[in-house]
Amino acid sequence: MTLLWKILLGIFLIGQLGQSQDLPEENIGTEGGEDVEEPEGPGTEVSQSDHGKPCAMWMGGVPGTPGHSGKPGRDGRDGRDGPRGEKGDKGEAGEKGDPGQKGDTGPAGPRGISGNPGLKGSRGESALSYHSAFSVGLSEAVSTTNVPIRFNKFFYNDQHHYDDVSGKFRCVLPGVYFFTYHLTVYMKDVKVSLYMNDKPIMFTFDKYQDSNVDQASGSVILRLEAGDEVWLQVYGDEASLGVYADNTNDSTFSGFLLYPDVPASARKR
């Protein structure tokens, strides 16, 4: 490295020496700082100086060391937008997001069109499915007073709601009932009362006419609850034992359910 610097320094000094030798030639034709005119004429030529011409004797120098890289220049201006590219392929579906918060209730929508009629419902229970009735009579005259009359001739008692042993009708189906009686009156006066749970509900009186067969009757509608009892009985003394019956004369007592008290659950069906 030191040798290289020495060579370069020598070349530089030689170049300086050559320049100093050329200086006197530039002042030829001048004297005292003034230009000396030369005669013009045929055959006279002005000599040209060799100044500015490369010296044939100069020796070319050794190339210098490359310089350091300069600092990067400033960023250039943004270029114009290029043409729009083609539509890309559809990307894959992303993961399902978390559920959002419940929104406010919206306003009621318009009323919809009426739907088709529904299917016919199953048939409910009818009052006709509840049965309670009896019709009974006497086979002989009544012989005691102030006790239920025991009717022992049966015209109808399929539900067995009338008890011929006690002489009472016992309610099994709560509801509204109709009761009626028709009694033959013979030989004595008749005083009869229809009782419900040991309480007289109605009375019937008929006075016997000599040598004549008479009739005494009555009817009533009652609302009964399950367990209620209804019966007929002669009240008073033996002078009122005129209730009579034989093969050709009847005394009867009848009753039947008009309509039951259907539970609320059954009425809705």
C-alpha beads as a LAMMPS data file, in Angstrom:
LAMMPS data file: protein, C-alpha beads

269 atoms
268 bonds

1 atom types
1 bond types

-500.0 500.0 xlo xhi
-500.0 500.0 ylo yhi
-500.0 500.0 zlo zhi

Masses

1 110.0

Atoms # bond

1 1 1 0.000 0.000 0.000
2 1 1 2.827 2.384 0.857
3 1 1 4.488 1.688 -2.506
4 1 1 1.285 2.554 -4.335
5 1 1 1.071 5.898 -2.591
6 1 1 4.673 6.646 -3.474
7 1 1 4.014 5.979 -7.163
8 1 1 0.961 8.221 -7.165
9 1 1 2.894 11.025 -5.449
10 1 1 5.676 10.802 -8.051
11 1 1 3.214 11.057 -10.911
12 1 1 1.648 14.094 -9.373
13 1 1 5.039 15.865 -8.971
14 1 1 6.073 15.155 -12.580
15 1 1 2.804 16.713 -13.808
16 1 1 3.435 19.885 -11.804
17 1 1 6.958 20.184 -13.197
18 1 1 5.734 19.950 -16.782
19 1 1 3.268 22.813 -16.264
20 1 1 5.962 25.129 -14.879
21 1 1 8.185 24.574 -18.018
22 1 1 5.421 25.669 -20.389
23 1 1 4.880 29.084 -18.787
24 1 1 7.746 31.069 -20.705
25 1 1 6.418 29.957 -24.072
26 1 1 3.158 31.703 -23.414
27 1 1 4.957 35.110 -23.228
28 1 1 6.690 34.888 -26.656
29 1 1 6.102 37.965 -28.859
30 1 1 5.485 40.276 -25.843
31 1 1 7.881 42.788 -24.508
32 1 1 7.361 44.883 -21.463
33 1 1 3.886 43.478 -21.143
34 1 1 2.779 44.819 -24.556
35 1 1 1.900 42.883 -27.622
36 1 1 4.426 43.139 -30.535
37 1 1 2.780 43.314 -33.885
38 1 1 4.179 41.142 -36.532
39 1 1 4.238 42.136 -40.182
40 1 1 1.534 40.642 -42.324
41 1 1 2.246 39.622 -45.844
42 1 1 2.622 36.849 -48.190
43 1 1 4.630 34.085 -46.851
44 1 1 4.193 35.248 -43.370
45 1 1 2.489 32.790 -41.032
46 1 1 1.736 33.197 -37.443
47 1 1 3.156 30.478 -35.416
48 1 1 0.663 28.642 -33.148
49 1 1 1.542 27.705 -29.640
50 1 1 1.403 24.175 -28.550
51 1 1 -0.498 25.214 -25.387
52 1 1 -3.690 23.186 -24.912
53 1 1 -2.375 20.256 -26.848
54 1 1 -1.733 17.118 -24.862
55 1 1 1.838 16.500 -24.200
56 1 1 2.948 13.515 -26.058
57 1 1 5.466 12.927 -23.418
58 1 1 2.978 12.867 -20.500
59 1 1 2.542 9.624 -18.824
60 1 1 -1.009 8.390 -17.983
61 1 1 -1.743 8.015 -14.264
62 1 1 -2.859 4.957 -12.390
63 1 1 -6.717 4.797 -11.966
64 1 1 -7.832 6.062 -8.577
65 1 1 -9.488 4.103 -5.877
66 1 1 -13.309 3.882 -6.309
67 1 1 -15.133 6.273 -4.002
68 1 1 -17.508 5.330 -1.233
69 1 1 -21.151 4.681 -2.087
70 1 1 -23.298 7.776 -1.751
71 1 1 -26.341 8.116 0.531
72 1 1 -29.617 6.708 -0.806
73 1 1 -31.669 9.243 -2.678
74 1 1 -35.122 10.410 -1.585
75 1 1 -38.190 8.358 -2.323
76 1 1 -39.708 9.134 -5.657
77 1 1 -43.319 10.263 -6.127
78 1 1 -46.146 7.754 -6.001
79 1 1 -46.970 6.313 -9.348
80 1 1 -50.451 6.307 -10.876
81 1 1 -52.988 3.643 -9.909
82 1 1 -52.706 0.601 -12.065
83 1 1 -55.664 -1.076 -13.783
84 1 1 -58.147 -3.000 -11.592
85 1 1 -57.232 -6.641 -11.251
86 1 1 -59.514 -9.614 -11.816
87 1 1 -61.905 -10.775 -9.095
88 1 1 -60.205 -13.214 -6.755
89 1 1 -61.467 -16.588 -5.620
90 1 1 -63.977 -16.748 -2.771
91 1 1 -62.250 -17.173 0.557
92 1 1 -63.050 -19.803 3.150
93 1 1 -65.834 -19.138 5.627
94 1 1 -64.662 -17.716 8.920
95 1 1 -65.429 -19.092 12.353
96 1 1 -68.866 -18.525 13.827
97 1 1 -68.960 -15.416 15.970
98 1 1 -70.337 -15.123 19.497
99 1 1 -74.112 -14.594 19.815
100 1 1 -75.081 -10.955 20.001
101 1 1 -77.226 -9.329 22.658
102 1 1 -80.979 -9.784 22.483
103 1 1 -82.588 -6.960 20.585
104 1 1 -85.633 -4.941 21.593
105 1 1 -89.087 -6.330 20.889
106 1 1 -90.285 -5.119 17.541
107 1 1 -93.718 -3.649 16.836
108 1 1 -96.632 -6.000 16.323
109 1 1 -97.027 -7.122 12.745
110 1 1 -100.228 -6.945 10.722
111 1 1 -102.957 -9.435 11.481
112 1 1 -102.510 -12.648 9.557
113 1 1 -104.995 -14.462 7.410
114 1 1 -107.500 -16.644 9.254
115 1 1 -106.424 -20.260 9.390
116 1 1 -108.398 -23.285 8.274
117 1 1 -111.042 -24.637 10.665
118 1 1 -109.731 -27.229 13.071
119 1 1 -110.772 -30.844 13.212
120 1 1 -114.042 -31.735 14.860
121 1 1 -113.544 -32.477 18.525
122 1 1 -114.457 -35.686 20.216
123 1 1 -118.011 -36.019 21.411
124 1 1 -118.521 -34.883 24.979
125 1 1 -120.692 -36.391 27.605
126 1 1 -124.372 -35.678 27.198
127 1 1 -126.981 -35.263 29.879
128 1 1 -128.616 -38.308 28.344
129 1 1 -125.755 -40.421 29.610
130 1 1 -126.839 -39.718 33.201
131 1 1 -129.809 -41.826 34.238
132 1 1 -131.779 -41.942 37.451
133 1 1 -135.488 -42.773 37.556
134 1 1 -137.990 -44.907 39.385
135 1 1 -141.723 -45.623 39.398
136 1 1 -143.264 -47.822 42.133
137 1 1 -146.709 -48.651 43.533
138 1 1 -148.590 -50.311 46.406
139 1 1 -150.086 -53.768 46.406
140 1 1 -152.232 -53.091 49.537
141 1 1 -153.439 -50.257 51.751
142 1 1 -151.065 -48.379 54.044
143 1 1 -151.379 -49.493 57.668
144 1 1 -148.985 -47.207 59.638
145 1 1 -148.488 -43.457 60.010
146 1 1 -145.478 -41.138 60.449
147 1 1 -143.060 -43.569 58.744
148 1 1 -141.973 -43.807 55.066
149 1 1 -144.507 -45.602 52.896
150 1 1 -142.912 -48.784 51.516
151 1 1 -143.939 -49.147 47.878
152 1 1 -143.478 -52.792 46.882
153 1 1 -144.756 -52.910 43.294
154 1 1 -142.065 -51.913 40.761
155 1 1 -142.821 -50.394 37.380
156 1 1 -139.265 -49.086 36.781
157 1 1 -136.164 -49.116 39.000
158 1 1 -133.284 -50.130 36.751
159 1 1 -130.701 -48.011 38.622
160 1 1 -132.006 -49.294 41.996
161 1 1 -131.997 -45.768 43.366
162 1 1 -135.315 -46.473 45.159
163 1 1 -134.966 -48.768 48.162
164 1 1 -138.129 -50.770 48.902
165 1 1 -136.798 -51.833 52.312
166 1 1 -136.526 -48.269 53.661
167 1 1 -139.146 -46.823 51.295
168 1 1 -136.764 -43.968 50.328
169 1 1 -135.246 -42.674 47.088
170 1 1 -131.525 -42.050 47.561
171 1 1 -129.826 -39.531 45.212
172 1 1 -126.694 -40.825 43.471
173 1 1 -126.363 -38.250 40.673
174 1 1 -126.596 -34.618 41.851
175 1 1 -128.945 -32.494 39.792
176 1 1 -132.559 -31.422 39.369
177 1 1 -135.297 -34.064 39.892
178 1 1 -139.021 -34.251 39.308
179 1 1 -141.219 -36.191 41.810
180 1 1 -144.933 -37.014 41.568
181 1 1 -147.440 -39.233 43.379
182 1 1 -151.024 -40.380 42.673
183 1 1 -152.861 -42.031 45.606
184 1 1 -156.216 -43.793 45.784
185 1 1 -158.289 -42.589 48.753
186 1 1 -160.784 -45.044 50.243
187 1 1 -162.511 -45.619 53.570
188 1 1 -160.645 -42.826 55.426
189 1 1 -159.247 -39.348 54.917
190 1 1 -155.701 -38.944 53.563
191 1 1 -152.936 -36.701 54.849
192 1 1 -149.634 -37.246 52.990
193 1 1 -146.340 -35.344 53.090
194 1 1 -143.291 -35.532 50.818
195 1 1 -140.103 -35.454 52.850
196 1 1 -136.527 -34.607 51.983
197 1 1 -133.850 -35.457 54.543
198 1 1 -136.358 -35.560 57.483
199 1 1 -137.864 -32.225 56.440
200 1 1 -141.413 -32.023 55.016
201 1 1 -141.407 -30.297 51.631
202 1 1 -145.101 -30.398 50.628
203 1 1 -148.445 -31.658 51.995
204 1 1 -151.558 -33.188 50.396
205 1 1 -154.958 -33.596 52.110
206 1 1 -158.067 -35.324 50.759
207 1 1 -161.327 -35.934 52.620
208 1 1 -162.999 -39.261 52.024
209 1 1 -166.575 -39.232 50.634
210 1 1 -168.828 -42.097 51.720
211 1 1 -169.238 -44.881 49.175
212 1 1 -166.813 -43.127 46.792
213 1 1 -163.230 -43.765 45.663
214 1 1 -161.210 -40.573 45.485
215 1 1 -157.719 -39.552 44.273
216 1 1 -154.997 -37.433 45.939
217 1 1 -151.925 -36.295 44.016
218 1 1 -148.990 -33.903 44.039
219 1 1 -145.742 -33.112 42.230
220 1 1 -142.595 -31.075 42.856
221 1 1 -139.154 -30.283 41.358
222 1 1 -136.146 -30.452 43.688
223 1 1 -132.418 -29.948 43.398
224 1 1 -130.622 -32.794 45.104
225 1 1 -127.050 -33.468 46.099
226 1 1 -125.524 -36.905 46.215
227 1 1 -126.760 -38.674 49.361
228 1 1 -130.035 -36.743 49.725
229 1 1 -133.147 -38.875 50.443
230 1 1 -136.790 -38.313 49.387
231 1 1 -139.898 -40.275 50.496
232 1 1 -143.647 -40.174 51.198
233 1 1 -145.323 -40.772 54.545
234 1 1 -148.746 -40.450 56.171
235 1 1 -148.765 -37.899 58.970
236 1 1 -151.280 -37.616 61.815
237 1 1 -153.254 -40.414 63.482
238 1 1 -154.986 -43.520 62.177
239 1 1 -157.889 -41.448 60.925
240 1 1 -155.635 -40.372 58.045
241 1 1 -154.813 -43.911 56.845
242 1 1 -156.924 -43.649 53.691
243 1 1 -154.172 -44.543 51.168
244 1 1 -155.551 -47.598 49.397
245 1 1 -154.484 -50.131 46.698
246 1 1 -155.764 -53.444 45.341
247 1 1 -155.876 -55.308 42.047
248 1 1 -157.900 -52.602 40.317
249 1 1 -156.800 -49.460 42.226
250 1 1 -153.245 -48.203 42.331
251 1 1 -151.309 -45.734 44.423
252 1 1 -147.994 -44.756 42.828
253 1 1 -144.833 -42.756 43.577
254 1 1 -142.408 -41.744 40.761
255 1 1 -139.346 -39.581 40.218
256 1 1 -136.625 -38.988 37.619
257 1 1 -133.600 -36.806 36.875
258 1 1 -134.333 -33.789 34.710
259 1 1 -130.685 -32.744 34.212
260 1 1 -127.516 -33.406 36.180
261 1 1 -125.106 -30.898 37.679
262 1 1 -122.313 -31.438 35.119
263 1 1 -118.829 -30.563 36.459
264 1 1 -117.270 -27.367 35.066
265 1 1 -114.500 -29.362 33.406
266 1 1 -117.068 -31.383 31.471
267 1 1 -119.079 -28.297 30.423
268 1 1 -116.032 -26.751 28.724
269 1 1 -115.611 -29.618 26.344

Bonds

1 1 1 2
2 1 2 3
3 1 3 4
4 1 4 5
5 1 5 6
6 1 6 7
7 1 7 8
8 1 8 9
9 1 9 10
10 1 10 11
11 1 11 12
12 1 12 13
13 1 13 14
14 1 14 15
15 1 15 16
16 1 16 17
17 1 17 18
18 1 18 19
19 1 19 20
20 1 20 21
21 1 21 22
22 1 22 23
23 1 23 24
24 1 24 25
25 1 25 26
26 1 26 27
27 1 27 28
28 1 28 29
29 1 29 30
30 1 30 31
31 1 31 32
32 1 32 33
33 1 33 34
34 1 34 35
35 1 35 36
36 1 36 37
37 1 37 38
38 1 38 39
39 1 39 40
40 1 40 41
41 1 41 42
42 1 42 43
43 1 43 44
44 1 44 45
45 1 45 46
46 1 46 47
47 1 47 48
48 1 48 49
49 1 49 50
50 1 50 51
51 1 51 52
52 1 52 53
53 1 53 54
54 1 54 55
55 1 55 56
56 1 56 57
57 1 57 58
58 1 58 59
59 1 59 60
60 1 60 61
61 1 61 62
62 1 62 63
63 1 63 64
64 1 64 65
65 1 65 66
66 1 66 67
67 1 67 68
68 1 68 69
69 1 69 70
70 1 70 71
71 1 71 72
72 1 72 73
73 1 73 74
74 1 74 75
75 1 75 76
76 1 76 77
77 1 77 78
78 1 78 79
79 1 79 80
80 1 80 81
81 1 81 82
82 1 82 83
83 1 83 84
84 1 84 85
85 1 85 86
86 1 86 87
87 1 87 88
88 1 88 89
89 1 89 90
90 1 90 91
91 1 91 92
92 1 92 93
93 1 93 94
94 1 94 95
95 1 95 96
96 1 96 97
97 1 97 98
98 1 98 99
99 1 99 100
100 1 100 101
101 1 101 102
102 1 102 103
103 1 103 104
104 1 104 105
105 1 105 106
106 1 106 107
107 1 107 108
108 1 108 109
109 1 109 110
110 1 110 111
111 1 111 112
112 1 112 113
113 1 113 114
114 1 114 115
115 1 115 116
116 1 116 117
117 1 117 118
118 1 118 119
119 1 119 120
120 1 120 121
121 1 121 122
122 1 122 123
123 1 123 124
124 1 124 125
125 1 125 126
126 1 126 127
127 1 127 128
128 1 128 129
129 1 129 130
130 1 130 131
131 1 131 132
132 1 132 133
133 1 133 134
134 1 134 135
135 1 135 136
136 1 136 137
137 1 137 138
138 1 138 139
139 1 139 140
140 1 140 141
141 1 141 142
142 1 142 143
143 1 143 144
144 1 144 145
145 1 145 146
146 1 146 147
147 1 147 148
148 1 148 149
149 1 149 150
150 1 150 151
151 1 151 152
152 1 152 153
153 1 153 154
154 1 154 155
155 1 155 156
156 1 156 157
157 1 157 158
158 1 158 159
159 1 159 160
160 1 160 161
161 1 161 162
162 1 162 163
163 1 163 164
164 1 164 165
165 1 165 166
166 1 166 167
167 1 167 168
168 1 168 169
169 1 169 170
170 1 170 171
171 1 171 172
172 1 172 173
173 1 173 174
174 1 174 175
175 1 175 176
176 1 176 177
177 1 177 178
178 1 178 179
179 1 179 180
180 1 180 181
181 1 181 182
182 1 182 183
183 1 183 184
184 1 184 185
185 1 185 186
186 1 186 187
187 1 187 188
188 1 188 189
189 1 189 190
190 1 190 191
191 1 191 192
192 1 192 193
193 1 193 194
194 1 194 195
195 1 195 196
196 1 196 197
197 1 197 198
198 1 198 199
199 1 199 200
200 1 200 201
201 1 201 202
202 1 202 203
203 1 203 204
204 1 204 205
205 1 205 206
206 1 206 207
207 1 207 208
208 1 208 209
209 1 209 210
210 1 210 211
211 1 211 212
212 1 212 213
213 1 213 214
214 1 214 215
215 1 215 216
216 1 216 217
217 1 217 218
218 1 218 219
219 1 219 220
220 1 220 221
221 1 221 222
222 1 222 223
223 1 223 224
224 1 224 225
225 1 225 226
226 1 226 227
227 1 227 228
228 1 228 229
229 1 229 230
230 1 230 231
231 1 231 232
232 1 232 233
233 1 233 234
234 1 234 235
235 1 235 236
236 1 236 237
237 1 237 238
238 1 238 239
239 1 239 240
240 1 240 241
241 1 241 242
242 1 242 243
243 1 243 244
244 1 244 245
245 1 245 246
246 1 246 247
247 1 247 248
248 1 248 249
249 1 249 250
250 1 250 251
251 1 251 252
252 1 252 253
253 1 253 254
254 1 254 255
255 1 255 256
256 1 256 257
257 1 257 258
258 1 258 259
259 1 259 260
260 1 260 261
261 1 261 262
262 1 262 263
263 1 263 264
264 1 264 265
265 1 265 266
266 1 266 267
267 1 267 268
268 1 268 269
